[in-house]
Structures are given as C-alpha cells and as structure tokens.
Amino acid sequence: MNWASLPDEALSKFPDLPDPFEPLINLFERGGGFWVENGFIDFVEYRVRLSGWQEHIDRQPLSSLDSDYLDSLNEDQ
C-alpha cells in the first residue's frame, strides 16, 4: 500500500480510517513473523489464502488487536 500516491482529497473523505500497518507493526514488536508459501500467508498459528478481497469480505476479524488481549495470548504460551 502506498498512501503517498493518493491525493489528499481522497484520504480526507475517510478521516477515521485506522492505520493499515498497525497490525504488522504489532506482529513484529511482539516477536512474531510470517512467510508466504504455496498460496498462503502463514502466521504459524493461522494461515490465510492469498486471493482477492472478494474471498475475504465476509470473514469476521480473527481477534482483537487490543494490547490487553494480546498480552493474555502471550501469557497462555
């Protein structure tokens, strides 16, 4: 994603969009990682098929990115 390529007018129409890179930053800050293999993005605990957005539009988010929730997941390991 290259937000710099979008004109300011386009982004100003959607002022409440979340930072699209925050989940990736959280993943790396917590020592996680991923790799791409055989048509999937593999996050060790979960795999996501590489496909168009249409295949994923009806899916519910996997979990919260709330720090307390993520901390509780780390404690369970």
C-alpha positions in Angstrom: 0.0 0.0 0.0 1.4 3.3 -0.9 -0.7 6.0 0.8 1.6 8.7 -0.5 0.3 8.0 -4.0 -3.3 9.0 -3.0 -4.3 12.6 -3.3 -5.0 14.4 -0.1 -8.6 14.9 -1.2 -9.1 11.1 -1.4 -7.9 10.5 2.1 -9.8 13.4 3.6 -13.1 11.7 2.7 -12.2 9.0 5.2 -10.7 10.7 8.2 -11.4 7.8 10.6 -9.5 5.0 8.7 -7.3 3.0 11.0 -3.6 2.8 10.3 -3.3 -0.1 7.8 0.2 -1.0 9.0 -0.6 -1.2 12.8 -1.3 -5.0 12.7 2.0 -5.6 11.0 3.9 -3.4 13.5 2.2 -5.2 16.4 3.2 -8.5 14.9 6.9 -7.6 14.7 7.0 -5.7 18.0 5.8 -8.9 19.7 8.4 -11.0 18.1 6.1 -12.6 15.5 6.7 -13.2 11.9 5.2 -14.7 8.8 6.1 -16.3 5.5 4.4 -16.8 2.1 4.3 -20.4 0.8 2.1 -22.4 -1.5 -0.5 -19.7 -2.0 -0.9 -18.9 1.8 0.5 -16.4 4.2 1.5 -18.5 7.2 1.4 -16.8 10.6 2.4 -20.1 12.4 -0.9 -20.3 14.3 -3.1 -19.3 11.4 -2.9 -19.5 7.6 -4.6 -17.1 5.2 -5.1 -17.9 1.5 -3.6 -15.4 -0.9 -6.6 -14.4 -3.0 -8.7 -11.4 -3.9 -10.5 -9.3 -1.4 -13.8 -10.7 -2.6 -13.0 -14.0 -1.0 -12.3 -12.4 2.4 -15.0 -9.7 2.5 -17.5 -11.8 4.6 -15.0 -13.0 7.2 -15.0 -11.8 10.7 -11.8 -10.4 12.1 -9.7 -13.1 13.8 -9.3 -11.4 17.1 -8.8 -8.1 18.8 -5.6 -6.1 18.5 -6.1 -4.6 22.0 -2.9 -4.8 24.0 -4.5 -6.5 27.0 -5.9 -9.2 24.8 -2.6 -9.8 23.0 -0.8 -9.8 26.4 -3.2 -12.5 27.6 -2.4 -14.6 24.5 1.3 -14.3 25.2 0.8 -15.4 28.8 -1.1 -18.6 27.6 2.0 -19.7 25.7 
